[in-house]
Amino acid sequence: MPTYRAPLRDMRFVYTELLEADRRLTALEPFAEASADLVEAVLEEGAKVCEGVLFPLNQAGDVEGCRLEEGAVRTPAGFPEAYRTWCGGGWTGLACDPDYGGQGLPETLGFMVEEMLCSANVSFSLYPGLTRGAYHALRAHGPEALRRLYLPRLVSGEWSGTMCLTEPHAGTDLGLLRTRAEPAEDGAWRITGTKIFITSGEHDLAENIVHLVLARLPDAPPGIKGLSLFLVPKFLPDGDGNPGERNAVACGALEHKMGIRASSTCVMNFDGATGWLVGEPHKGVACMFTMMNTERLAIGIQGLGLAEVAYQNAAAYARERLQSRALSGPRQPEQAADSILVHPDVRRMLLTARACNEGARALAGWTAMQIDLSRHHPEPEAREAAEDLVALVTPVVKAFFTDYGFEAANHCLQVLGGHGYIREWGMEQYVRDARIASIYEGTNGIQALDLVRRKLYLHDGRLPERLFALMEETVSAHLEEAALAEFVGPLAAEVARLRALTDWLRTRAGENPEELGAAAVDYLRLTALTILAWLWTRMAAVAVNKQDGEEGGFYRAKLATGRFYMQRILPQNLALDAAIRAGAAPLMAHDESWF
C-alpha cells in the first residue's frame, strides 16, 4: 500500500528561506496578517487533511470510479464526506477575496496546499480546482449582479464550477465551435449545443454546478472572434439565491478513462439552457483565458504532486528491497543482499525525480509569488513586471511540470520493478493519472507554441528580457563565491545559451515561420531546465552557509541534490540546443505520403 507525507520542511524552505515570502508578502497590505506562524499552521493543517482524509480515498476511488445513474453522476464512496470536510475547513477559498468569503491568503501559500492536494488525491483535486478557475473568470469579467450571487457560493464550495469549451469536432481550434446562444425575452440567453470532456460536469458533491460555456451569438463573426462566454447553472437560483428549477443542461455520458477515474469527465448537453453573458459579446475567449491560465498552472502542480508522491514511495521501497550486491562489494554483509539503493541506476531514477521535484516546487512558489505581486504590489511598474513573468512562465510550468511528472512517475514505477506494475503497490495509478496532464487544458505542444509564437514577441520581447535580467543578476551576485562555482558557472553558460538561442530563433522564424513550430517543444524544455538551474543556484546560495547548523543534514542533502541537477540533468540542454539548430527541414521535408 502506498503512503504519503507532505514535504513540509521543503515547503518551508521555499516559502521563507528561498523566496522570503514571510517578509516580502507581509509587506503588502492584503497579507499583513500572513505571518510565518500562520503560514506554518495552514500548511500543517492542510497536510493533516490531505494525508488523513483524502489520501486514503485515492486507491479505492480509482478502483470504484464514478458512475452515471439516470442522468446523475455518483462519485466514489467517501468523496462526498471528504468534500464537505474540505469545504468546511475553508480550503476552497484559501486565496480568494474576503469580499466574497475567501481567506485572503497568498497564492504562494495556496500553490503549496494545491501540491499536497494533488499528491494525496489528484482526482479529488479536480472538483475544487475547476471551481477556482471559474471564480477567477467570473470575478474578472462577470457583471456585478452575477458576481454577488455566484462568487460567495463558489468560494465556499457550496456550488462548483466547470469550463465548457471542447466539442466533438473542435478541441484546440476553438474557432470551429458550434454551440449557439439565442436571446431570450427576459434578457438572458438560451444555450444549445454539446460539450465533451467536461471535468466535474455532473457530480453529487455540490448542491449546484456553474458551467462557463463558450457559444456563438446569432450575429457572431466566424472563427475564434465570434465566441462569447456564458454562465449556465445546473439549477436556476430562486429569489433567495438558492438552487431552484432545473436548467436544460444534462450529462449525456460519462467518459471511461485511463486515469483520474474518480473525477467525473462528462458529455454535457445544453438544450436551450438559460444562461447569462459574462464579459462583452464576441470577447468570450479572452474571458475564458483568465480561467484557462489559472487551470494551466494548476495542471502543472498536478505533475509536481504526482511526481512527489511517486518519489516518496519509490524511495521507501528502495530502502527496504534487497537485491544483489553493490558493484564495489557488499554494503550490508549481514543481509542476504544489499538494498537496491546501492545500485547507481536506481539512484539515477530517484535523484532525477527528487531534483526535478525540488526545482519545480521552487519554480511553483516563485510563480505564485509573482501572481501575488502582480495583484497587490503598490507600484504599477512592479505589478507589470510580475505580470509579465507570470505570462512567460505559465506555459513552461504547465508543459514541463506535466512532462517531467509523467517521466518521474515512470522512473519510480521502474524502481519497484514488477511490483510497480501491480495495482496493490499504487505506482501504476500514478503513471496513469499523470498521463492526462500533458494533454488537457491545452496540449503541451500548444503550450510550447504559445511560448515561442506569443510570449517571446509580446511587447517587443520584454517578457524574456525580464527573465534573462533576473538570472544574470543572480550570476553577477555570486560570481566571486568559490563555494558556489559549481552552480554559478553552469548557470551562466546556460543563460547565455538561452539568450543566444532566443535571438537565433527569432531570426530564423523571420525567414521561415515553420522554424518556430519545429523548435517549440525543445525550446520550452531548454527554458525550463535553465530556469530550474537558476533556482537551484539560488537554493544553493541559501544552503551553503547552513551545513553545520542544527539542520545541517537537510542543507547538505539540498546541495547534493542540486549538484546532481546541475551535473546530470542540466546537460540535456546541449542536445536540445543541437536539435533546435537543426531547424525545420528534417521535419518538414518528409513527404506527407510517407507517413
Phi and psi in degrees as a GROMACS rama.xvg file:
@    title "Ramachandran Plot"
@    xaxis  label "Phi"
@    yaxis  label "Psi"
@TYPE xy
-71.194  162.09  PRO-2
-132.175  165.479  THR-3
-152.569  133.673  TYR-4
-130.844  126.509  ARG-5
-59.9924  134.485  ALA-6
-78.6629  63.0674  PRO-7
-62.9619  -37.6863  LEU-8
-63.1559  -40.6447  ARG-9
-72.1596  -33.3923  ASP-10
-64.3735  -41.2218  MET-11
-63.3394  -38.9076  ARG-12
-59.1288  -47.5005  PHE-13
-64.2084  -46.619  VAL-14
-68.0173  -48.5695  TYR-15
-98.1486  -35.8952  THR-16
-94.0489  -42.721  GLU-17
-78.8371  -55.5837  LEU-18
-86.9595  -19.3896  LEU-19
52.2972  39.8421  GLU-20
-66.3793  -30.0769  ALA-21
-62.9767  -26.1535  ASP-22
-93.7422  -48.8514  ARG-23
-70.1582  -38.0802  ARG-24
-81.2623  -34.8598  LEU-25
-67.2821  -14.6069  THR-26
-75.2122  -13.9634  ALA-27
-89.7116  134.762  LEU-28
-51.9341  -45.5327  GLU-29
-64.2812  -20.0517  PRO-30
-113.933  20.233  PHE-31
-58.9475  -28.8964  ALA-32
-92.4652  -0.704227  GLU-33
-83.642  68.05  ALA-34
-71.1982  167.426  SER-35
-59.2444  -38.6722  ALA-36
-65.1339  -40.923  ASP-37
-65.271  -44.5882  LEU-38
-59.8927  -44.3695  VAL-39
-58.9197  -43.5864  GLU-40
-64.7819  -41.5626  ALA-41
-63.8585  -45.2483  VAL-42
-61.5648  -42.6913  LEU-43
-66.3037  -41.2473  GLU-44
-69.0937  -39.233  GLU-45
-60.9248  -40.4222  GLY-46
-62.5562  -39.7166  ALA-47
-61.551  -44.3011  LYS-48
-67.6234  -43.99  VAL-49
-66.5263  -43.8753  CYS-50
-73.4018  -40.6309  GLU-51
-94.7616  -25.0521  GLY-52
-109.176  -49.433  VAL-53
-86.771  -40.668  LEU-54
-61.4756  -41.1723  PHE-55
-62.0726  -18.3259  PRO-56
-89.7649  -6.73519  LEU-57
-66.5896  -54.6048  ASN-58
-66.9147  -43.6798  GLN-59
-63.0434  -39.0338  ALA-60
-65.1709  -35.6428  GLY-61
-65.2614  -41.5332  ASP-62
-68.8561  -44.7436  VAL-63
-76.1896  -42.9341  GLU-64
66.6291  -175.541  GLY-65
-94.7799  158.373  CYS-66
-139.838  147.329  ARG-67
-103.188  120.566  LEU-68
-127.826  107.058  GLU-69
52.4881  46.707  GLU-70
85.5918  -7.18921  GLY-71
-108.483  136.428  ALA-72
-95.0629  129.169  VAL-73
-104.759  125.285  ARG-74
-82.1792  165.338  THR-75
-61.4109  160.337  PRO-76
-55.0551  135.612  ALA-77
91.9838  -20.4575  GLY-78
-66.3819  -45.2727  PHE-79
-60.0372  -40.5991  PRO-80
-67.0798  -41.1706  GLU-81
-64.8401  -37.3457  ALA-82
-64.5235  -40.5347  TYR-83
-64.0072  -38.6567  ARG-84
-63.6058  -44.4715  THR-85
-62.3183  -47.0766  TRP-86
-67.831  -41.7471  CYS-87
-61.4337  -27.5267  GLY-88
-83.2867  -0.353099  GLY-89
78.9309  12.5895  GLY-90
-70.2854  -28.2594  TRP-91
-66.4285  -25.2142  THR-92
-113.49  24.2878  GLY-93
-53.3084  -49.8518  LEU-94
-108.065  21.1669  ALA-95
-91.3882  162.567  CYS-96
-63.7678  126.583  ASP-97
-58.4474  -24.7462  PRO-98
-61.1382  -21.3533  ASP-99
-115.178  18.3093  TYR-100
96.2907  6.27313  GLY-101
-79.462  169.74  GLY-102
-80.5037  -22.2684  GLN-103
70.4315  23.9067  GLY-104
-88.8457  164.368  LEU-105
-66.4977  148.884  PRO-106
-62.1238  -29.2057  GLU-107
-57.5757  -39.1436  THR-108
-75.573  -40.4994  LEU-109
-59.7017  -38.3209  GLY-110
-62.6836  -35.7001  PHE-111
-70.6584  -38.8893  MET-112
-64.7011  -38.5489  VAL-113
-61.1361  -39.7409  GLU-114
-60.7679  -45.9155  GLU-115
-60.1257  -41.9032  MET-116
-61.6405  -43.3094  LEU-117
-69.7023  -35.624  CYS-118
-65.2415  -40.5872  SER-119
-73.4145  -41.2894  ALA-120
-167.774  88.2208  ASN-121
-67.9868  -31.1529  VAL-122
-62.845  -45.1991  SER-123
-62.4957  -37.5587  PHE-124
-59.9195  -25.2425  SER-125
-71.513  -26.0306  LEU-126
-67.0996  -55.041  TYR-127
-72.9637  -22.804  PRO-128
-64.2613  -46.7434  GLY-129
-68.0599  -30.7851  LEU-130
-63.3904  -40.9508  THR-131
-62.9935  -40.319  ARG-132
-63.3368  -42.2489  GLY-133
-62.5689  -38.5416  ALA-134
-58.054  -47.6433  TYR-135
-65.2385  -41.132  HIS-136
-65.9813  -44.8125  ALA-137
-68.8939  -38.3524  LEU-138
-65.5432  -36.6439  ARG-139
-79.1823  -32.1677  ALA-140
-125.991  -12.5616  HIS-141
-76.8198  150.909  GLY-142
-66.6594  158.733  PRO-143
-55.5258  -42.085  GLU-144
-62.3151  -40.992  ALA-145
-69.2915  -39.2677  LEU-146
-61.2203  -46.7092  ARG-147
-66.4461  -33.0403  ARG-148
-79.6478  -43.471  LEU-149
-97.089  -36.3105  TYR-150
-61.9769  -44.7419  LEU-151
-58.9935  -34.262  PRO-152
-76.8065  -31.6152  ARG-153
-70.6781  -41.2904  LEU-154
-62.7469  -41.0661  VAL-155
-75.8205  -17.1587  SER-156
85.8451  -2.24746  GLY-157
-56.8689  -40.1257  GLU-158
-116.22  148.079  TRP-159
-114.794  170.22  SER-160
-126.523  160.054  GLY-161
-137.175  170.408  THR-162
-127.285  112.429  MET-163
-109.001  94.0567  CYS-164
-113.048  -61.8025  LEU-165
-63.9796  139.891  THR-166
-124.375  163.859  GLU-167
-53.2197  -32.0357  PRO-168
-104.079  -1.4338  HIS-169
-142.269  115.206  ALA-170
-112.011  -94.0504  GLY-171
-61.174  -37.7389  THR-172
-83.5363  84.847  ASP-173
-64.8873  -20.6006  LEU-174
-63.0714  -14.1217  GLY-175
-90.7309  -0.92967  LEU-176
-60.3804  144.026  LEU-177
-117.062  -13.1433  ARG-178
-53.3557  134.087  THR-179
-118.567  156.405  ARG-180
-126.574  123.098  ALA-181
-109.691  139.902  GLU-182
-69.0801  142.494  PRO-183
-108.451  160.317  ALA-184
-65.7979  -25.5247  GLU-185
-87.7833  7.85599  ASP-186
93.5871  -9.5974  GLY-187
-86.4577  -169.999  ALA-188
-132.843  155.684  TRP-189
-110.883  117.958  ARG-190
-101.914  129.285  ILE-191
-134.751  128.978  THR-192
157.952  178.329  GLY-193
-123.409  131.858  THR-194
-117.887  142.849  LYS-195
-121.326  165.424  ILE-196
59.1801  38.8005  PHE-197
-90.8665  107.617  ILE-198
-66.7633  129.87  THR-199
62.8428  26.3171  SER-200
-62.8604  -30.5055  GLY-201
-150.358  135.463  GLU-202
-167.629  176.667  HIS-203
-112.98  22.9086  ASP-204
-91.1744  -44.3422  LEU-205
-109.252  157.966  ALA-206
-80.1515  -13.693  GLU-207
-150.183  154.086  ASN-208
-125.417  128.454  ILE-209
-106.853  110.845  VAL-210
-93.0103  130.075  HIS-211
-101.07  117.091  LEU-212
-122.904  130.181  VAL-213
-86.9426  130.498  LEU-214
-151.162  169.976  ALA-215
-108.016  133.937  ARG-216
-74.4954  160.936  LEU-217
-57.1686  -33.8658  PRO-218
-98.7733  18.4491  ASP-219
-68.7224  137.924  ALA-220
-69.7764  159.784  PRO-221
-69.3014  162.048  PRO-222
80.6707  -166.099  GLY-223
-67.1993  -24.9137  ILE-224
-76.4995  -4.22229  LYS-225
-103.975  16.0582  GLY-226
-100.424  139.733  LEU-227
-122.62  158.28  SER-228
-107.702  135.399  LEU-229
-129.815  144.889  PHE-230
-96.0849  121.526  LEU-231
-129.019  105.379  VAL-232
-82.34  152.858  PRO-233
-63.8154  -45.0861  LYS-234
-116.854  134.447  PHE-235
-74.7197  125.714  LEU-236
-61.4571  140.692  PRO-237
-84.5265  -170.225  ASP-238
-61.7278  -23.1195  GLY-239
-97.1509  3.95194  ASP-240
83.4738  11.1585  GLY-241
-94.5863  156.52  ASN-242
-59.0568  126.217  PRO-243
-117.157  -118.817  GLY-244
-65.5791  141.897  GLU-245
-69.9098  131.583  ARG-246
-80.622  165.498  ASN-247
-85.637  57.1282  ALA-248
-134.324  134.007  VAL-249
-147.836  154.063  ALA-250
-81.7286  118.016  CYS-251
-89.2179  -23.2011  GLY-252
-165.199  158.306  ALA-253
-116.122  127.339  LEU-254
-75.3486  139.853  GLU-255
-104.936  115.99  HIS-256
-115.042  164.548  LYS-257
-64.0822  -40.9307  MET-258
-142.139  -166.23  GLY-259
34.9237  50.9238  ILE-260
-71.5088  -21.5664  ARG-261
-87.3307  0.477935  ALA-262
-97.0609  130.589  SER-263
-80.9049  118.756  SER-264
-113.849  116.018  THR-265
-120.779  152.935  CYS-266
-91.5847  122.225  VAL-267
-113.517  127.629  MET-268
-107.066  123.045  ASN-269
-106.303  116.861  PHE-270
-119.475  72.6307  ASP-271
71.3883  32.8545  GLY-272
-68.8639  144.378  ALA-273
-75.5841  130.352  THR-274
-143.072  167.159  GLY-275
-127.462  141.927  TRP-276
-69.6679  134.081  LEU-277
-113.319  120.549  VAL-278
79.7764  -167.344  GLY-279
-85.8683  153.502  GLU-280
-57.9253  140.904  PRO-281
67.7792  9.50635  HIS-282
-114.863  24.6785  LYS-283
-67.1795  -33.1809  GLY-284
-66.065  -42.1845  VAL-285
-59.9891  -41.2638  ALA-286
-65.4721  -44.3651  CYS-287
-64.9531  -29.9318  MET-288
-70.0032  -19.0891  PHE-289
-60.3355  -43.8402  THR-290
-72.2004  -42.5532  MET-291
-59.3328  -43.751  MET-292
-68.7775  -35.2882  ASN-293
-59.5507  -44.9933  THR-294
-69.8548  -33.9261  GLU-295
-63.6936  -40.3532  ARG-296
-65.9619  -40.9054  LEU-297
-63.7616  -37.9334  ALA-298
-67.0311  -36.84  ILE-299
-57.4779  -42.8302  GLY-300
-62.9966  -30.6531  ILE-301
-58.5421  -43.3109  GLN-302
-60.1259  -45.2999  GLY-303
-62.5511  -46.7297  LEU-304
-60.8563  -43.2504  GLY-305
-70.713  -37.7462  LEU-306
-64.0038  -36.4784  ALA-307
-66.4617  -48.9729  GLU-308
-68.2412  -34.3105  VAL-309
-64.5693  -43.7609  ALA-310
-60.5076  -46.2962  TYR-311
-56.6736  -44.0713  GLN-312
-74.1068  -34.8627  ASN-313
-68.3767  -40.6139  ALA-314
-64.9025  -41.7075  ALA-315
-62.8088  -40.9332  ALA-316
-65.023  -43.627  TYR-317
-62.9977  -33.7044  ALA-318
-65.8976  -31.8584  ARG-319
-98.4346  -27.111  GLU-320
-75.9018  123.128  ARG-321
-102.206  120.65  LEU-322
-154.367  120.193  GLN-323
64.0923  -174.035  SER-324
-118.569  156.849  ARG-325
-60.7754  147.453  ALA-326
-61.4073  -27.4441  LEU-327
-89.8552  2.8935  SER-328
118.093  163.799  GLY-329
-55.5612  132.595  PRO-330
-98.055  -25.439  ARG-331
-128.453  70.7049  GLN-332
-61.3143  -23.6528  PRO-333
-73.5233  -13.5169  GLU-334
-100.49  163.011  GLN-335
-68.0673  -23.5592  ALA-336
-157.303  168.856  ALA-337
-86.7512  157.459  ASP-338
-65.5935  150.453  SER-339
-68.712  -5.89715  ILE-340
-65.4632  -15.4785  LEU-341
-76.8457  -13.6074  VAL-342
-88.6137  126.648  HIS-343
-54.7857  -37.8921  PRO-344
-68.8013  -35.2841  ASP-345
-64.0765  -42.9253  VAL-346
-63.5095  -38.1461  ARG-347
-57.6789  -46.1034  ARG-348
-68.5325  -43.8266  MET-349
-66.1285  -43.799  LEU-350
-71.0422  -30.5848  LEU-351
-61.4765  -45.7883  THR-352
-63.8698  -46.7029  ALA-353
-65.1738  -44.2329  ARG-354
-64.6588  -39.5629  ALA-355
-71.3573  -37.169  CYS-356
-60.0925  -48.7331  ASN-357
-69.8695  -35.4222  GLU-358
-67.3765  -42.3711  GLY-359
-65.9082  -37.6831  ALA-360
-62.2709  -39.9329  ARG-361
-64.587  -42.6562  ALA-362
-67.9606  -38.5454  LEU-363
-61.5882  -45.5681  ALA-364
-63.9243  -42.561  GLY-365
-62.6602  -42.5565  TRP-366
-63.2938  -43.7705  THR-367
-62.8479  -37.5091  ALA-368
-64.5822  -37.3091  MET-369
-63.1964  -36.4117  GLN-370
-61.4525  -46.9253  ILE-371
-60.1366  -42.5878  ASP-372
-67.5671  -38.1093  LEU-373
-65.6834  -25.9311  SER-374
-91.8948  -30.3452  ARG-375
-128.019  -5.99729  HIS-376
-65.894  137.568  HIS-377
-70.7489  -18.2119  PRO-378
-99.041  125.616  GLU-379
-57.0205  -37.9187  PRO-380
-64.2795  -38.9855  GLU-381
-68.9829  -37.8284  ALA-382
-63.8696  -42.2133  ARG-383
-64.2702  -43.7853  GLU-384
-61.3562  -43.7772  ALA-385
-65.7875  -40.3069  ALA-386
-63.3151  -39.9679  GLU-387
-60.4011  -44.5402  ASP-388
-66.5389  -39.2638  LEU-389
-62.9256  -44.6537  VAL-390
-60.4333  -40.6818  ALA-391
-67.0413  -44.056  LEU-392
-90.0353  -9.73738  VAL-393
-55.8231  -50.399  THR-394
-65.4051  -28.427  PRO-395
-68.5182  -46.1149  VAL-396
-61.7311  -47.414  VAL-397
-61.3782  -50.0156  LYS-398
-76.7974  -49.235  ALA-399
-67.1818  -45.2618  PHE-400
-59.7698  -40.0732  PHE-401
-77.5273  -34.4787  THR-402
-65.1187  -52.5566  ASP-403
-68.5835  -31.0993  TYR-404
-60.903  -41.9785  GLY-405
-67.3321  -42.0401  PHE-406
-61.2229  -42.4532  GLU-407
-65.7459  -42.3516  ALA-408
-61.1552  -38.6239  ALA-409
-64.9526  -44.5757  ASN-410
-56.9066  -45.1459  HIS-411
-69.0938  -35.0183  CYS-412
-62.4606  -40.9368  LEU-413
-62.416  -34.7681  GLN-414
-58.8446  -37.3584  VAL-415
-79.9524  -9.6641  LEU-416
60.9691  -136.326  GLY-417
-59.7082  -34.2068  GLY-418
-63.5297  -30.1407  HIS-419
-64.8034  -25.2839  GLY-420
-85.6688  -8.31408  TYR-421
-95.7225  136.817  ILE-422
-59.7485  -38.4634  ARG-423
-61.2103  -25.2046  GLU-424
-79.5806  -16.8552  TRP-425
87.4178  -13.2034  GLY-426
-70.5839  -36.6943  MET-427
-64.1762  -29.3724  GLU-428
-65.775  -39.071  GLN-429
-64.2194  -37.0616  TYR-430
-64.829  -46.1222  VAL-431
-65.1388  -43.4603  ARG-432
-65.2423  -35.508  ASP-433
-73.4298  -22.4839  ALA-434
-65.5719  -34.1413  ARG-435
-68.9503  -26.2672  ILE-436
-64.4069  -27.1265  ALA-437
-82.9312  -1.97292  SER-438
-105.05  -52.4986  ILE-439
-83.2113  167.324  TYR-440
59.3405  35.6775  GLU-441
93.6615  112.229  GLY-442
-55.2293  160.33  THR-443
-67.1733  -25.9819  ASN-444
-63.9771  -37.3141  GLY-445
-67.6935  -37.7451  ILE-446
-61.1258  -41.7827  GLN-447
-64.9944  -39.8306  ALA-448
-64.7089  -38.4579  LEU-449
-59.6091  -39.8968  ASP-450
-65.6325  -50.449  LEU-451
-82.9649  -28.2962  VAL-452
-91.308  -26.3784  ARG-453
-115.159  -56.9007  ARG-454
-67.7748  -31.6047  LYS-455
-71.0541  -20.4213  LEU-456
-107.195  -16.1857  TYR-457
-56.6743  137.519  LEU-458
51.7896  43.4644  HIS-459
58.2975  38.9961  ASP-460
81.6889  17.9134  GLY-461
-65.6351  -34.3908  ARG-462
-65.4401  -55.1406  LEU-463
-64.3638  -31.4372  PRO-464
-61.9103  -36.9383  GLU-465
-62.3901  -42.9058  ARG-466
-68.2182  -44.4765  LEU-467
-56.0896  -42.6543  PHE-468
-62.5497  -41.2961  ALA-469
-63.9692  -43.7222  LEU-470
-68.2287  -40.2224  MET-471
-67.3385  -31.4629  GLU-472
-62.956  -40.4492  GLU-473
-64.2553  -42.7697  THR-474
-58.7294  -48.1328  VAL-475
-62.4998  -38.3281  SER-476
-66.3183  -28.5194  ALA-477
-120.283  12.6495  HIS-478
-61.9656  -31.881  LEU-479
-94.4708  4.68001  GLU-480
-92.4848  108.095  GLU-481
-59.7927  -34.7638  ALA-482
-66.6777  -18.2852  ALA-483
-110.68  8.82529  LEU-484
-59.0983  -36.0238  ALA-485
-70.4435  -12.7353  GLU-486
-100.719  -47.2937  PHE-487
-67.9245  -41.0438  VAL-488
-58.5223  -54.5294  GLY-489
-61.656  -37.4653  PRO-490
-62.3677  -46.5417  LEU-491
-58.0713  -42.3348  ALA-492
-64.8858  -39.7178  ALA-493
-76.4862  -32.2692  GLU-494
-65.9696  -42.108  VAL-495
-62.4077  -40.5411  ALA-496
-61.9237  -46.3779  ARG-497
-64.074  -40.9432  LEU-498
-64.2886  -45.5015  ARG-499
-65.597  -40.4614  ALA-500
-66.7977  -36.9845  LEU-501
-61.6541  -45.2524  THR-502
-63.7453  -43.2378  ASP-503
-60.873  -43.3488  TRP-504
-66.2636  -40.3595  LEU-505
-61.9164  -41.0731  ARG-506
-65.1939  -46.1571  THR-507
-65.7834  -37.6001  ARG-508
-65.2757  -31.4124  ALA-509
-64.1667  -27.3526  GLY-510
-87.2697  -33.9517  GLU-511
-151.614  105.642  ASN-512
-58.2715  -23.0223  PRO-513
-63.3129  -21.0959  GLU-514
-61.3514  -35.1436  GLU-515
-63.9714  -46.5034  LEU-516
-65.1386  -37.0952  GLY-517
-68.2649  -33.0947  ALA-518
-90.5492  -17.7877  ALA-519
-54.1134  -54.3596  ALA-520
-64.1708  -44.7707  VAL-521
-66.8924  -37.776  ASP-522
-64.5871  -42.0627  TYR-523
-61.6508  -43.7567  LEU-524
-65.5949  -41.2254  ARG-525
-61.3076  -40.1394  LEU-526
-61.5845  -45.5973  THR-527
-62.0828  -46.0197  ALA-528
-62.8948  -34.6347  LEU-529
-71.1027  -40.9576  THR-530
-62.3251  -43.4484  ILE-531
-63.6617  -35.4763  LEU-532
-62.7222  -39.2174  ALA-533
-60.6773  -46.6771  TRP-534
-70.9711  -33.8797  LEU-535
-65.0825  -35.5567  TRP-536
-65.0486  -42.2778  THR-537
-65.5633  -39.8392  ARG-538
-64.8626  -39.6045  MET-539
-63.83  -37.4804  ALA-540
-62.474  -31.74  ALA-541
-75.1616  -43.7419  VAL-542
-77.7643  -27.8313  ALA-543
-62.5352  -29.4859  VAL-544
-96.2603  8.33525  ASN-545
-120.377  17.3973  LYS-546
-72.7513  -21.444  GLN-547
-104.683  5.73094  ASP-548
-83.1792  -167.665  GLY-549
-60.2657  -35.2797  GLU-550
-107.148  37.2542  GLU-551
-56.6005  -34.6865  GLY-552
-61.9777  -39.2668  GLY-553
-61.3629  -44.9626  PHE-554
-73.8423  -34.3752  TYR-555
-66.1704  -39.3521  ARG-556
-64.732  -38.3855  ALA-557
-61.0259  -44.9866  LYS-558
-66.3115  -41.5439  LEU-559
-64.0932  -39.5492  ALA-560
-65.9408  -40.2888  THR-561
-63.4846  -39.506  GLY-562
-62.6837  -41.5871  ARG-563
-58.766  -44.0169  PHE-564
-59.754  -50.0926  TYR-565
-66.2737  -33.0565  MET-566
-95.7817  -25.1066  GLN-567
-117.042  -20.8953  ARG-568
-108.16  -47.9567  ILE-569
-55.9364  -34.5413  LEU-570
-60.6807  -10.1806  PRO-571
-56.0134  -24.8993  GLN-572
-60.3551  -29.6033  ASN-573
-60.5193  -46.998  LEU-574
-69.8702  -38.4895  ALA-575
-63.3901  -41.6321  LEU-576
-60.0103  -47.2629  ASP-577
-62.1565  -41.2553  ALA-578
-64.8173  -42.1331  ALA-579
-63.3105  -44.5308  ILE-580
-72.4939  -12.5345  ARG-581
-66.4861  -19.9766  ALA-582
81.3056  -172.526  GLY-583
-82.1172  -19.6142  ALA-584
-55.5034  -45.4358  ALA-585
-60.5882  -23.8293  PRO-586
-88.9187  -49.1462  LEU-587
-85.12  -15.1767  MET-588
-76.5519  -12.4008  ALA-589
-75.7798  119.075  HIS-590
-64.1381  141.03  ASP-591
-59.6879  -31.0461  GLU-592
-69.9961  -12.9549  SER-593
-85.3617  -11.1903  TRP-594
